Amino acid sequence: MKKLVLMFVAIAAVSFASCGKKAADEAAKQADSIRIADSIAAAQAAADTTATADSTATDSVAQQ
């Protein structure tokens, strides 16, 4: 009987351990998604700034 109780306790411990890891993985995935979205937004802002500077340079050359 003690062996059965010990086995159930071991199974419960493994079950709780596997569930706890899932929450940490979800938090890591969300942090990665936020980091990637911020990188994309920064790259887009840089591209917009470059495009504006290029069009301004082209306009000023055409007017001369």
Secondary structure as a PSIPRED ss2 file (coil, helix, strand):
# PSIPRED VFORMAT (PSIPRED V4.0)

   1 M C   1.000  0.000  0.000
   2 K H   0.000  1.000  0.000
   3 K H   0.000  1.000  0.000
   4 L H   0.000  1.000  0.000
   5 V H   0.000  1.000  0.000
   6 L H   0.000  1.000  0.000
   7 M H   0.000  1.000  0.000
   8 F H   0.000  1.000  0.000
   9 V H   0.000  1.000  0.000
  10 A H   0.000  1.000  0.000
  11 I H   0.000  1.000  0.000
  12 A H   0.000  1.000  0.000
  13 A H   0.000  1.000  0.000
  14 V H   0.000  1.000  0.000
  15 S H   0.000  1.000  0.000
  16 F H   0.000  1.000  0.000
  17 A H   0.000  1.000  0.000
  18 S H   0.000  1.000  0.000
  19 C H   0.000  1.000  0.000
  20 G H   0.000  1.000  0.000
  21 K H   0.000  1.000  0.000
  22 K H   0.000  1.000  0.000
  23 A H   0.000  1.000  0.000
  24 A H   0.000  1.000  0.000
  25 D H   0.000  1.000  0.000
  26 E H   0.000  1.000  0.000
  27 A H   0.000  1.000  0.000
  28 A H   0.000  1.000  0.000
  29 K H   0.000  1.000  0.000
  30 Q H   0.000  1.000  0.000
  31 A H   0.000  1.000  0.000
  32 D H   0.000  1.000  0.000
  33 S H   0.000  1.000  0.000
  34 I H   0.000  1.000  0.000
  35 R H   0.000  1.000  0.000
  36 I H   0.000  1.000  0.000
  37 A H   0.000  1.000  0.000
  38 D H   0.000  1.000  0.000
  39 S H   0.000  1.000  0.000
  40 I H   0.000  1.000  0.000
  41 A H   0.000  1.000  0.000
  42 A H   0.000  1.000  0.000
  43 A H   0.000  1.000  0.000
  44 Q H   0.000  1.000  0.000
  45 A H   0.000  1.000  0.000
  46 A H   0.000  1.000  0.000
  47 A H   0.000  1.000  0.000
  48 D H   0.000  1.000  0.000
  49 T H   0.000  1.000  0.000
  50 T H   0.000  1.000  0.000
  51 A H   0.000  1.000  0.000
  52 T H   0.000  1.000  0.000
  53 A H   0.000  1.000  0.000
  54 D H   0.000  1.000  0.000
  55 S H   0.000  1.000  0.000
  56 T H   0.000  1.000  0.000
  57 A H   0.000  1.000  0.000
  58 T H   0.000  1.000  0.000
  59 D H   0.000  1.000  0.000
  60 S H   0.000  1.000  0.000
  61 V H   0.000  1.000  0.000
  62 A H   0.000  1.000  0.000
  63 Q H   0.000  1.000  0.000
  64 Q C   1.000  0.000  0.000
